[in-house]
């Protein structure tokens, strides 16, 4: 391997490393958002099935939204405002 080839290999390695460093935070953010969205979806489905069961029981007690539901509603409103 000649000196020029070695320099070119080092240069390409540096460019790829910089690209990875720039793209990594974005990729981690996307992964985190998907995990949060999945948790919100699961909480909504759980709330829906729980509501259906409570309707069948015809219980008169008031329900308090869970923390996940509160978070989901806040997150949804922030998305609408920032759009």
C-alpha positions as YAML, in Angstrom:
chain: A
units: angstrom
residues:
- id: 1
  name: UNK
  ca: [0.00, 0.00, 0.00]
- id: 2
  name: UNK
  ca: [1.41, 3.37, -1.02]
- id: 3
  name: UNK
  ca: [1.43, 6.53, 1.04]
- id: 4
  name: UNK
  ca: [-1.36, 8.06, -1.07]
- id: 5
  name: UNK
  ca: [-3.59, 5.02, -0.54]
- id: 6
  name: UNK
  ca: [-2.94, 5.08, 3.20]
- id: 7
  name: UNK
  ca: [-3.80, 8.80, 3.37]
- id: 8
  name: UNK
  ca: [-6.97, 8.20, 1.35]
- id: 9
  name: UNK
  ca: [-8.00, 5.34, 3.67]
- id: 10
  name: UNK
  ca: [-7.40, 7.49, 6.74]
- id: 11
  name: UNK
  ca: [-9.38, 10.35, 5.17]
- id: 12
  name: UNK
  ca: [-12.34, 8.10, 4.34]
- id: 13
  name: UNK
  ca: [-12.27, 6.63, 7.84]
- id: 14
  name: UNK
  ca: [-12.37, 10.12, 9.36]
- id: 15
  name: UNK
  ca: [-15.27, 11.18, 7.11]
- id: 16
  name: UNK
  ca: [-17.26, 8.03, 7.98]
- id: 17
  name: UNK
  ca: [-16.57, 8.55, 11.69]
- id: 18
  name: UNK
  ca: [-17.80, 12.16, 11.50]
- id: 19
  name: UNK
  ca: [-20.92, 11.01, 9.64]
- id: 20
  name: UNK
  ca: [-21.64, 8.41, 12.32]
- id: 21
  name: UNK
  ca: [-21.15, 10.99, 15.09]
- id: 22
  name: UNK
  ca: [-23.59, 13.35, 13.38]
- id: 23
  name: UNK
  ca: [-26.23, 10.70, 12.65]
- id: 24
  name: UNK
  ca: [-26.07, 8.85, 15.99]
- id: 25
  name: UNK
  ca: [-28.08, 11.34, 18.11]
- id: 26
  name: UNK
  ca: [-30.81, 11.44, 15.49]
- id: 27
  name: UNK
  ca: [-31.02, 7.65, 15.29]
- id: 28
  name: UNK
  ca: [-31.14, 7.35, 19.07]
- id: 29
  name: UNK
  ca: [-33.95, 9.95, 19.18]
- id: 30
  name: UNK
  ca: [-35.99, 8.01, 16.62]
- id: 31
  name: UNK
  ca: [-35.55, 4.78, 18.60]
- id: 32
  name: UNK
  ca: [-36.58, 6.53, 21.83]
- id: 33
  name: UNK
  ca: [-39.68, 8.09, 20.19]
- id: 34
  name: UNK
  ca: [-40.77, 4.71, 18.82]
- id: 35
  name: UNK
  ca: [-40.42, 3.14, 22.28]
- id: 36
  name: UNK
  ca: [-42.47, 5.94, 23.85]
- id: 37
  name: UNK
  ca: [-45.12, 5.70, 21.11]
- id: 38
  name: UNK
  ca: [-45.36, 1.93, 21.69]
- id: 39
  name: UNK
  ca: [-45.83, 2.49, 25.43]
- id: 40
  name: UNK
  ca: [-48.54, 5.08, 24.74]
- id: 41
  name: UNK
  ca: [-50.32, 2.72, 22.34]
- id: 42
  name: UNK
  ca: [-50.19, -0.11, 24.88]
- id: 43
  name: UNK
  ca: [-51.56, 2.18, 27.60]
- id: 44
  name: UNK
  ca: [-54.41, 3.30, 25.33]
- id: 45
  name: UNK
  ca: [-55.27, -0.30, 24.44]
- id: 46
  name: UNK
  ca: [-55.18, -1.27, 28.12]
- id: 47
  name: UNK
  ca: [-57.39, 1.68, 28.98]
- id: 48
  name: UNK
  ca: [-59.81, 0.74, 26.20]
- id: 49
  name: UNK
  ca: [-60.11, -2.87, 27.33]
- id: 50
  name: UNK
  ca: [-60.42, -1.77, 30.96]
- id: 51
  name: UNK
  ca: [-63.19, 0.68, 30.01]
- id: 52
  name: UNK
  ca: [-65.03, -2.05, 28.13]
- id: 53
  name: UNK
  ca: [-64.82, -4.34, 31.18]
- id: 54
  name: UNK
  ca: [-66.02, -1.55, 33.47]
- id: 55
  name: UNK
  ca: [-68.95, -0.87, 31.16]
- id: 56
  name: UNK
  ca: [-69.93, -4.52, 31.41]
- id: 57
  name: UNK
  ca: [-69.77, -4.32, 35.20]
- id: 58
  name: UNK
  ca: [-71.70, -1.02, 35.07]
- id: 59
  name: UNK
  ca: [-69.63, 0.35, 37.91]
- id: 60
  name: UNK
  ca: [-70.35, 3.88, 39.06]
- id: 61
  name: UNK
  ca: [-66.91, 4.74, 40.42]
- id: 62
  name: UNK
  ca: [-64.97, 7.54, 38.75]
- id: 63
  name: UNK
  ca: [-61.78, 6.65, 36.90]
- id: 64
  name: UNK
  ca: [-58.56, 8.59, 37.19]
- id: 65
  name: UNK
  ca: [-56.35, 8.60, 34.08]
- id: 66
  name: UNK
  ca: [-53.07, 6.77, 34.45]
- id: 67
  name: UNK
  ca: [-49.72, 8.52, 34.21]
- id: 68
  name: UNK
  ca: [-49.16, 7.00, 30.77]
- id: 69
  name: UNK
  ca: [-52.47, 8.44, 29.54]
- id: 70
  name: UNK
  ca: [-51.66, 11.85, 30.97]
- id: 71
  name: UNK
  ca: [-48.24, 11.73, 29.30]
- id: 72
  name: UNK
  ca: [-49.77, 10.63, 25.98]
- id: 73
  name: UNK
  ca: [-52.27, 13.48, 25.96]
- id: 74
  name: UNK
  ca: [-49.55, 16.01, 26.81]
- id: 75
  name: UNK
  ca: [-47.27, 14.62, 24.13]
- id: 76
  name: UNK
  ca: [-50.07, 14.68, 21.55]
- id: 77
  name: UNK
  ca: [-50.89, 18.33, 22.32]
- id: 78
  name: UNK
  ca: [-47.21, 19.30, 22.04]
- id: 79
  name: UNK
  ca: [-47.00, 17.67, 18.61]
- id: 80
  name: UNK
  ca: [-50.05, 19.62, 17.46]
- id: 81
  name: UNK
  ca: [-48.63, 22.91, 18.71]
- id: 82
  name: UNK
  ca: [-45.18, 22.40, 17.22]
- id: 83
  name: UNK
  ca: [-46.52, 21.35, 13.79]
...
